[in-house]
Amino acid sequence: MSWLGQPAAYDFIALYSAARLVATGAASSVTDAGALLAMEHATRPERTILLNDPNPPALALLMAPLGALPLGPAYAIWAALGAAALAAAADLLGRLSDRAQRVRLLPFAVLGPTSLIALVQGQTTPFVLLAVAASLRASPFWSGALLGLTAFRPQLLPIFALVALTERRRAAGLLATSALVALVSLATVGFDGMARYPDLLTRAATELRPGELGLAALVRRVVGGEDLVLNAALAVIIYTIGATAVFVRSRMFTTRVVDTSTWSILAAPHALLHDGVMAYPAVARAATSTRATVLWVGSGIITALVQQAGIPLAPLWLLALWFWGRRTETASGWHG
């Protein structure tokens, strides 16, 4: 029913429009804000203001088969794939938690407010979460390669990249994936199209919407959020704080990835409620008992609802989850 309410406002419109440009032979226009808006308006006439798509152009190529379909079937297929990604990620992340708590975590992972928002919006975050969850079980090269897929939510990438780059084989995997995404993007839109891509990233970095989860958004609401230099400085400072928090706390790969999942939201210059699914690794790690599971899952649901109402509680909850929700590094039996 949500899809029938206000589809022109959903993020999937931007992803679908970019994919449709590829499917209709206008791939080089994927990074052209004017062409993207024109396709969004053609898809849903109510859409008269650009809904930005800062994802690498490679995503538009991957989604081109959906872009060749009418909007309704394309949305249904994408939502089904997103739900499957969340379920698979929950299965992998359940191994971070106490065995008895896994059955309690699965419904939350698929039906929690942030999950439902991600699915309704048609966002990429369920797939990014799956890549991060799978990286915890993969060999070093492939774990790095999987972390490189966070490039499909670019503002989440920096700290994940730093974690992978500290170990040679993981660094090789990350660099291989990054190079592949860059080359596929270049092949999709050409050199002129790639030259326009930073503009889309800048638009995303300077957006300040209701429901923002990051620490930078809190600062920008106080001091003003339009100055590009200020936004860049804030991003550098908060990413540095996040990376320091991750690396000081642990030398183990698994713990660093779980901590990074939380800090990737806190440090991002632009992160909305659907990005909250990236906190699920930390929730799974904190699920050491029924009491702890109920505490973190229950408080997470309440926080999401309060955040949606316009009260910026989520950053404080994320900090609390990172600080108090930590298990011992060997409790889950995962090592890295």
ABEGO torsion letter per residue (X at the ends): XAAAABAAABAAAAAAAAAAAAAAGAAAAAABAAAAAAAAAAABAABABBBBBABBAAAAAAAAAAAABBAAAAAAAAAAAAAAAAAAAAAAAAAABBAAAAAAAAAAAAABAAAAAAAAAGBAAAAAAAAAAAAAABBAAAAAAAAAAAAABAAAAAAAAAAAAABAAAAAAAAAAAAAAAAAAAAAAEAAAAAAAAAAAAAAAABBBBGBABAAAAAAAAAEAABAAAAAAAAAAAAAAAAAAAAAABABAAAAAAAAAAAAAAABABBBAAAAAAAAAAAAAABABAAAAAAAAAAAAAAAAAAAAGBBAAAAAAAAAAAAABBBAAAAGBBX
